[in-house]
Amino acid sequence: MNSKSMKTAGIVIGGTGVLFGIWAVAAVIGGLNQVNWQVTELARQYLVASGMVRPIHTLVDFYTHIKGIEYIICVAFFVAFPVFFQYVNKQKTPVRMTSTH
């Protein structure tokens, strides 16, 4: 490839990137406008729409959700506590220094 075709390809790729960037910014601004400029509400709607968060309708749904989070916290604690305990109670080995004078 010569330098002119590489320059043209760079301009085309850069222009396409700019167009996608403008489209993405416009989509975010439009979404924020729909939810009255509340970023957290936009994030919640995205998470619900993508299936990462399910709406909770009943007490049983809520209790099941909380119980699952509790089990995750317990497993994390059972892994992290022994590691932390060994780190805190590590025996310090004395080091002997000798003088070189």
C-alpha positions as a Markdown table, in Angstrom:
| # | Residue | x | y | z |
|---|---|---|---|---|
| 1 | Met | 0.0 | 0.0 | 0.0 |
| 2 | Asn | 1.2 | 3.5 | -0.7 |
| 3 | Ser | 1.0 | 6.3 | 1.8 |
| 4 | Lys | -2.0 | 8.0 | 0.1 |
| 5 | Ser | -4.2 | 4.8 | 0.4 |
| 6 | Met | -3.1 | 4.3 | 4.0 |
| 7 | Lys | -4.0 | 7.9 | 4.8 |
| 8 | Thr | -7.4 | 7.5 | 3.1 |
| 9 | Ala | -8.0 | 4.3 | 5.0 |
| 10 | Gly | -7.1 | 6.0 | 8.3 |
| 11 | Ile | -9.5 | 8.8 | 7.5 |
| 12 | Val | -12.3 | 6.4 | 6.7 |
| 13 | Ile | -11.7 | 4.3 | 9.9 |
| 14 | Gly | -11.3 | 7.5 | 12.0 |
| 15 | Gly | -14.5 | 9.0 | 10.5 |
| 16 | Thr | -16.4 | 5.8 | 11.2 |
| 17 | Gly | -15.2 | 5.8 | 14.8 |
| 18 | Val | -16.3 | 9.5 | 15.2 |
| 19 | Leu | -19.7 | 8.7 | 13.8 |
| 20 | Phe | -20.2 | 5.7 | 16.2 |
| 21 | Gly | -19.0 | 8.0 | 19.1 |
| 22 | Ile | -21.5 | 10.7 | 18.2 |
| 23 | Trp | -24.3 | 8.0 | 18.0 |
| 24 | Ala | -23.4 | 6.6 | 21.4 |
| 25 | Val | -23.3 | 10.0 | 23.0 |
| 26 | Ala | -26.7 | 10.9 | 21.4 |
| 27 | Ala | -28.1 | 7.6 | 22.7 |
| 28 | Val | -27.0 | 8.2 | 26.3 |
| 29 | Ile | -28.2 | 11.8 | 26.2 |
| 30 | Gly | -31.6 | 10.7 | 24.8 |
| 31 | Gly | -31.9 | 8.0 | 27.5 |
| 32 | Leu | -31.0 | 10.5 | 30.2 |
| 33 | Asn | -33.6 | 12.9 | 28.8 |
| 34 | Gln | -36.3 | 10.1 | 29.0 |
| 35 | Val | -35.6 | 9.4 | 32.7 |
| 36 | Asn | -35.5 | 13.1 | 33.7 |
| 37 | Trp | -31.7 | 13.2 | 33.8 |
| 38 | Gln | -31.3 | 10.6 | 36.6 |
| 39 | Val | -28.2 | 8.5 | 35.9 |
| 40 | Thr | -29.1 | 5.8 | 38.5 |
| 41 | Glu | -32.6 | 5.3 | 37.0 |
| 42 | Leu | -31.0 | 4.9 | 33.5 |
| 43 | Ala | -28.6 | 2.4 | 34.9 |
| 44 | Arg | -31.4 | 0.5 | 36.7 |
| 45 | Gln | -33.5 | 0.4 | 33.5 |
| 46 | Tyr | -30.5 | -0.9 | 31.5 |
| 47 | Leu | -29.8 | -3.6 | 34.1 |
| 48 | Val | -33.5 | -4.7 | 34.1 |
| 49 | Ala | -33.7 | -4.7 | 30.3 |
| 50 | Ser | -30.5 | -6.7 | 29.9 |
| 51 | Gly | -31.7 | -9.3 | 32.5 |
| 52 | Met | -29.0 | -8.6 | 35.0 |
| 53 | Val | -31.5 | -7.5 | 37.6 |
| 54 | Arg | -35.0 | -8.9 | 38.0 |
| 55 | Pro | -37.8 | -6.8 | 39.4 |
| 56 | Ile | -38.9 | -8.1 | 42.9 |
| 57 | His | -42.7 | -8.5 | 43.1 |
| 58 | Thr | -43.3 | -10.6 | 46.2 |
| 59 | Leu | -41.8 | -11.1 | 49.6 |
| 60 | Val | -40.7 | -14.6 | 48.6 |
| 61 | Asp | -38.7 | -13.1 | 45.6 |
| 62 | Phe | -37.1 | -10.6 | 48.0 |
| 63 | Tyr | -36.2 | -13.2 | 50.6 |
| 64 | Thr | -34.7 | -15.5 | 47.9 |
| 65 | His | -32.6 | -12.7 | 46.6 |
| 66 | Ile | -31.4 | -11.7 | 50.0 |
| 67 | Lys | -30.6 | -15.3 | 50.9 |
| 68 | Gly | -28.5 | -15.7 | 47.8 |
| 69 | Ile | -26.5 | -12.6 | 48.6 |
| 70 | Glu | -26.1 | -13.9 | 52.2 |
| 71 | Tyr | -24.6 | -17.2 | 50.9 |
| 72 | Ile | -22.2 | -15.3 | 48.7 |
| 73 | Ile | -21.0 | -13.1 | 51.6 |
| 74 | Cys | -20.6 | -16.3 | 53.8 |
| 75 | Val | -18.4 | -18.0 | 51.2 |
| 76 | Ala | -16.3 | -14.9 | 50.7 |
| 77 | Phe | -15.8 | -14.6 | 54.5 |
| 78 | Phe | -14.9 | -18.3 | 54.9 |
| 79 | Val | -12.2 | -17.9 | 52.2 |
| 80 | Ala | -10.9 | -14.5 | 53.3 |
| 81 | Phe | -10.8 | -14.9 | 57.1 |
| 82 | Pro | -8.3 | -17.8 | 57.2 |
| 83 | Val | -6.0 | -16.0 | 54.8 |
| 84 | Phe | -6.2 | -12.8 | 56.8 |
| 85 | Phe | -5.7 | -14.7 | 60.1 |
| 86 | Gln | -2.5 | -16.3 | 58.7 |
| 87 | Tyr | -1.3 | -13.0 | 57.5 |
| 88 | Val | -1.8 | -11.3 | 60.9 |
| 89 | Asn | -0.4 | -14.1 | 63.0 |
| 90 | Lys | 2.7 | -14.7 | 60.9 |
| 91 | Gln | 5.8 | -15.4 | 63.1 |
| 92 | Lys | 8.5 | -12.8 | 62.8 |
| 93 | Thr | 11.9 | -14.5 | 62.4 |
| 94 | Pro | 14.7 | -12.6 | 64.1 |
| 95 | Val | 17.5 | -11.6 | 61.8 |
| 96 | Arg | 21.0 | -11.4 | 63.1 |
| 97 | Met | 23.1 | -8.5 | 62.0 |
| 98 | Thr | 26.8 | -8.7 | 62.0 |
| 99 | Ser | 29.1 | -5.7 | 62.0 |
| 100 | Thr | 31.6 | -5.3 | 59.2 |
| 101 | His | 33.9 | -3.0 | 61.0 |
